Amino acid sequence: MLAAAVTMALTASIAVTSPARALDQEGPGSCKTQEDPSWSGWSDHEQVGKALAQIEQTSGGRVDVEVAGRSPQGRPLWAARAGTGDRVLLVTSAIHGNERTGTEALLAILKDLGSGGDARTRQLLEDITLVAMPMVNPDGGELNRRVNVLSWADTVAAFPQLRDAPRAWYHSLSGDGIDLPGYDLNRDFNPDLGYVPRAADLPGEQTGAGFFLSPESRAIRDVYVGLRQEKGAVDAYIDLHHMGPCDRVTGGPQDGDLITFSLDYPPLGVQDGAAYQAAWPALDQDKSRRYALSVFNGLVEKYGSQSPLAAVGRYFHPDAREYAGQGRSAFALNGTGTVLFEVRGQQDDLGQRHKGMFVNAVRTGIESLMTGLASGSVDSLDGDAFFDLPDYGWDTAAD
């Protein structure tokens, strides 16, 4: 059970604050970042485990928390499940260890699902199954860095067939100024969910599939596969991330304002991933765009088009952008509608600044898709309307 797992969690704390440097002071709002923001107020791995244990204990059976795997340094990777409905939503956060707004949002959602007595909560629990993995790169998270902690030698020890192979292209010898090797876990996925690493496939390339070399990515894969086996399909997958700290909305009612977060569908190259369609006929890019549009619509409906919490647009997505090794791409090729959230700046740029706003916006975005799945309203949206959303300058840069 979770209580036992919590006692095994390895923790560390970093709380160093240096003077902020000012960036992009022009226009509405301001943007300041910190070289080494304080972690104060953000949940570390141990705190996430304690929060999940408390949510599970007080939920009366509504929320079930299991250990889906362990990181290379032995930290548990938790999967929290709520609801019994046929429509399944899987959400992961902090696959890049210094990107944690989604972690806080998921804990808040799980707490309300576990304790809420209102009709809406009961209906959601009846209509959907939510599985949340709120911290899937805890080793990187404890170091406040993007990549995990895993050497190539330890990789070869786990997969002896790679003994003479070159290192995977997304394996680094250091990360974020820390002299420890690790993987960008968000390149370690393969649409072949049963793929076993082969020496002939390495080192691979940026546009290609990954190799499931890290236990964290395999744990996410295993949760996804288990849900498909049980439920028949995973309808939706949300991957929660962070982007640059100072981007501004281009177009729409908040033109020029700082963006809160951006949304994306799978980056699979030209013509909506046409090169993948023959081998992966379940790919439905329009479905992913409908799901992303449902998130945007929910934010505007709740907060109004002028609210900073609804300052949302499309993420950088030129036609040729291709990352088949991302989880959202691999799962989309298996028929799941997948949505990327990219929150502006926070936590490794802005510290606690705007924390509440960002957490609330991400939470509302997730809940909007939950509601859309439960009601079926996501199925009747026009996916092409996603392209009408504002961007943050990239789509007009070449005009």
N, C-alpha and C positions, 0 to 999 in steps of 0.2 A: 504494500500500500504506500501511498504518498508519504506518510509520516516517516516511514523508515528511509525513504529516498532522501528526504530533506536532511536527515542527519549526516548523509554522506556528501552533501554539497560542499564543494571547495570554494572559499570566498576570498576576495581581496578587495581593497578599497583604494581609490585614487581620488583625492580632493584638492587638487592644486589649481589655484586661480591666478591668472596673470592679467595685466592690464589689457582691456579690450582695444582692438584696432578698428577704426572707423572705415567702413566700406560703403560706397554708393549712397551718399547722403542726399542726392537730389530727388525731387519728386515726392509724392505723398508717402508718408511713413519714412522710417529710417532703418538702416541695416547695419548692425555692429556684430562682429564676431570676436571670439576669445581664442587665444592660442591654446590654452589648456583649461577648458571650462570645468567648473566644479561638478561633481557627480551628486552633490547634495540634492535630495528630493527625487532622485531616480531610483527605481528598484534594481538592486543587483540580483544575482542568481539566487542567493540564499533567501532574500526577501520575496522573490517571486515564488519560490517553493513554499514558504510559509503562508503566503497569501492564497495559493492554490489549495493547500491543505485546509485552511480555514473555510474557504468557499465550499469545498467538497463536504466538510463536516457539517456545515450549517444548511446545506441545500436540501436535506431530506431525501437524498437519492437523485435529485435532478441533475447534478453535475458529478461526473465520474472522472477522476484524474489517474492516469497511468503513466509509467515510465516507458517511453517508446524506444529508448536507446540510451547510449551514454557517449559523451564526448571523448576525444582522445585522452583528456586528463581526468576522466572518470565522473564528470558531472552529469546528472540525469537530464534527459531531454523529455519534457513533459508534454503529454497530449491530454487536453481537457475536453470532455464531450458533454454536450447538453442537447436535449431534444430527441425525439423519436421519429420525426417525419421522414418522408420518402425523398425529399429534396435535400441534398447534402452539400454543405459548404465547409471547405477546409481553409484555414487561415494560418499563415506562418508570420512570425515577426523576429527581427534581430538576426536574420541569417548573416548580415553584416553586423559584427558585434557592437559597433558604436552607433547603431541606429535603433532607438528604443521607444519612440513615441507609441508605436503599435503595441508594444508590450503592456504599457499602462492602459491603453484603450481596451485591449482584450481582457485584462483583469477586471475592469469596470463592467464590461458586457457580461462576463461570466458571473460576477457577483449579483447583478440584477436578474439574470436568468435563473439563478439559484434561489433567490429570495422573493422575487416579485410576485404579487398576488393579483395583478390587474389582468383584465381580459386579453389585452394585447400580448402580454408575456405568455399566458397560457396557450394562446393560439400559435405563437411562434414555436413553442416547445412541441406542439402537436404536429405542425406542418413541416418543420425543417429539422435536420440534424446538423448541429454546429460542432466541429472539432477544431479547437484552437491550440496551436503550439506557440506559446508566447515568447520563448527564448531558445532559439535553435542553434545559436553559436555562443554558448556561455563562456568557453575558453577565450575567444576573442573579446567577448564582452567584458570580462574581468580585466583585460588589458586595455580597454577602450580603443580597440582597433578593428579594422574591417575583416581581416582574414582570421581563420582559426589557428590552432597550434598543432602542427603535425609535420614531422620531417619526412623527407623522401625515403630515408632508410627504414623508418617505421612503416611506411606504405609498402615497401618491398617485402618487409617481414610479413605483412598481412597478405600480400599477393606475390608469392615467390616467382610466379611466371613473368613478373616485370623486372627481374634481376638485371637484365642487360638492356632494358629499355631506357630511352631518355625521359627526363622528368616531364610530366604533363605541363602544358603551356601556362596553365593558371595556378601552378604551384610557385610560391615565392620563397626566397631564402630569408626574407625579413618583411616587416609590414608596419607602416605608420611609425617609423623610427625605432621599432623594437626588434632586436636582433634574434628573432626566433622565426623558424620557417612555418609556412601554413598555406592553406588553399583559400582562394575565393570560392566559397561554397556555392555561390550562385552561378557557377559555370560547371558544376559537377554532376549535372543531371543528363539522362539519356531517355529518349522516348521509348526505347526498348527497356521496359521495366524489369526485365530479367537479365539485363546485360551483365556480363562478367568481364572485368578488365582484361584486355589482350595487349601484349607487347607491340604487336604490329600496328595498333591504333594510335600509339603515342609518338610524338608529343601532342598530336592533334592541332587544331587551329581555332582562332577566336570564333569563327562562324559555325563551327561544328559542335556536335554533341559532346557531353562530358562522359566521365568514366565511372561514376559512383565510387571514388577512391576514399572518401571520408565517411566515417560512421554517421555524421550528422545528416548528410544528404541521403544516405541509405535509410536512416530512420524516417525521414519525411516520406521517401519513396514507399517504405513498408506500410506507413499509416495510410497513404493514398491507396495502395494495392488492397489492403485489408478492407477499406471502406467500399471499394469497387466489388470485392468478392461478396461482401455482406449485403450491400444495397443495390448492386447492379451498375451503379454509375456514381461518379462524383460530379454533381452539376456544376459547381463553381469552386474556384481557388483564388484567394486573395493573398498577394505577397506584399508585405509592408516594409517600406524602405524610406531613405532620405536622399535629398538632392542638394544642390548648391544653396547657399544661404541668402542670396540677394537677387533672385530672379523676379521679374515683374510681369503681370498679366498683360498680354497684347490683345486688344479687342474686347468687346463685350462691355457690360455696365461698370466693370472695375478696371478698365483700361489704365495701365500705369501703376496700379497698386501692387504691393508685394504679394506674390502668390502664396497661398497656404499649403496646398499640395497639388500634384498633377497626377493624371490617370493615363494608363496605357493598356493596350491589348498586345498580344505576343509579337515580338520582333522576329519575323521569319523570312525576311528578304522580299524581293520584288514580287509584285502582283499577288499580294496577300499570302505569300508562302506557296505559290503555285508549284514550286519544285518539290514540295513535300506531299502534295495531294495524292499522288498515285500510291505511295507507300503508306500514307497515313490518311485514309479517306474520311476519318472521323473529325478532322480539323474543321472547325467552324469559326472563322475569324469574326463573322458578323455577330455570333452569339457573344463573344468576348466584348465586342463594342457595345452591344445592348446592355450587358451587365455593368460596364463602366458608365454608360449613360444613366443607368438607374441610380448609381452612386451620386452622380452630379445632380440629377433631378431631386433626389432626396435632400441634399444639402440646401438647395435653393428653396425647396418647399418648406423646410423647417426654419431656416434663418433669413430668407429673403435674398434677392439677387445682389444687394449692396453690402451685405454683411461680410466682414473679413473671413468668417468661417466658411463662406461659400466662394471665396476667391480661388477657384479651382479651374484648371484647364487641362489641355492635352500635354503629355510628356513627349520629349524629343523622339520623333519617329519618322525619319525620312524613309522613303520606300525601300532603300537598299539595306537598312539596318537589320542585322541578322545575328541572333544569339540562340542557337538551337540548344545550347547547354544550360540555359536557365530553366529553373523548375517550372515557371509559368509557360514556357515554350514546350517542354517535354510533356506536361499534363494536357496542354491544349491539343497536341498532336494525338492524344488519346481520347479526345472528344469533350474535354472539360472547358467551360468558359472561364478564362483566367483574366484577372485584373491586377495591375500594378498600381500601388499607391507610392508616390514619392513626396515626402514631407519636406518643406523648405528648411534647410539648415539643421535644426535641432538634432541630436543632443551634442554632437561633437563639434559644432560650430557655435551655437548660441547658448549653451548651458541651459539654464531654466527659463530664459526669456521666452515668453509666449507659450510656455509649456501647456497651461490649461487650455488655451485656444486650440493648439494643435491636437491635443489628446481628444478634446470634444469633437473637433471636426472629423478626425479619423474614426472615432467611435460612431458618429452619426453616419458616416459613409458606409461602414460595415453593416450597421443596422438597416440602412436603406436597402442594401442588396438582400439582406435577410428577409425584409418585409416584401420586397419584390418577388423573391423566390416563393415565399409562402403564399402570396396572393396570385401568383402567375402573371403579374403585370409586366415582368421583365420580358416575357415571351412575345408581347405584342408591340414592343418598342421598335422604332426604325433605327437600325444600327448605323445607317449612314449619317444620322443626325449627330453622331459622335464627332464627325469632322467639322461640325458647325461650332464646337466649343472653342473658346479662346486658347491660344498657346502662350508662350512666353518669349516670343521674338524669333525663334528658330524657323518658323514656317514662312515668315515674311522677309527673312534676312536676304534671300536671293532675289526677291521681287524687284 
